[in-house]
Amino acid sequence: MEQPMTDDPAIAGVAGMPADTPAGTHAPVQSRQRMRDGTELLLRTWQPDPARFAEPLGSVLLVHGLAEHAGRYQHVADVLCGLGLRVRAHDLRGHGASGGARMVADHQDAYLDDLAEIYDAAVPGWNELPILLGHSMGGMIAARFATARVRPVRALVLSSPALALRLSGPMLALHRVLLALAPRLRVPNPIDARLLSHDPAVVAAYRSDPLVQTTITASVLESFIRGMAQAQADAALLEAPMLMLVGGADRVVDPAGSRSFFDHAPPELREQVWFEHGYHEIFNEAQPLRGEVFAALTGWLQRHLQQQGH
């Protein structure tokens, strides 16, 4: 059940925005939705300017990546709202300002099930299929959601999706031990913030963001490993148009996973833009690359909105 709430200054205007991104012109409405297991997730919903768009031209469900939160996507929501799209994003369970044990996935499809519940609460009121946009781990979740046909989607956009990881033999051995003995034990998150973006201001903001998690558990990593494998196996089952935006210099996830998923997706549905020098957070990259990424995103969305009657 979705419960409206007033803006919380502790989570409004959080750190993590690129330094040259102006304050968002589309302020989100925050609410909470209770999942079936009682966990409450924080939702943010952005609406396009009603003076420009009497009705939204479409809807986007946005899924953020590992250890971060949806508040870091204000600038992405501003761009999407500028196209006439409404946007809803949630902090994953155990992340950001959502409930749940920090960085714990109680079962392999916990994040997938939450997305289905959020979809089911939103779509009847929107009365249209949403575009699904996922970054990193959120990209893996979105890819799984679409290829497993959990619910129908209008289109799929994947940003640096986590569809392959570089895991050494010793790292995998340690993971198996922790998974067997202490799956909920929090250990330091191995993500190096310097590898997220070429923009030092983004790196500094990420490091100082109190809502960014600094730990990980074997349960979350296991959901990664199994989810990536299943998404790759199901790539041919994709039914919606798909855009993949990939940083070729990504060292947080292995971009080879994007190539493999793309190669096995239906050719008539797939499009990929490869940014050879891009780091992992391509929406937060240094200029001019960031502008090129958003140009590719908006151009593709505009074409598909026009083809589908908007």
Secondary structure, 3 states (H helix, E strand, C coil): CEEECCCCCCCCCCCCCCCCCCCCCCCCEEEEEECCCCCEEEEEEECCCCCCCCCCCEEEEEECCCCCCHHHHHHHHHHHHHCCEEEEEECCCCCCCCCCCCCCCCCCCHHHHHHHHHHHHHHHHHCCCCEEEEECHHHHHHHHHHHCCCCCCCEEEEECCCCCCCCCHHHHHHHHHHHHHCCCCCEECCCCHHHCCCCHHHHHHHHHCCCCCCEECHHHHHHHHHHHHHHHHCHHHCCCCEEEEEECCCCCCCCHHHHHHHHHCCCCCEEEEEECCCCCCHHHCCCCHHHHHHHHHHHHHHHHHHHCCC
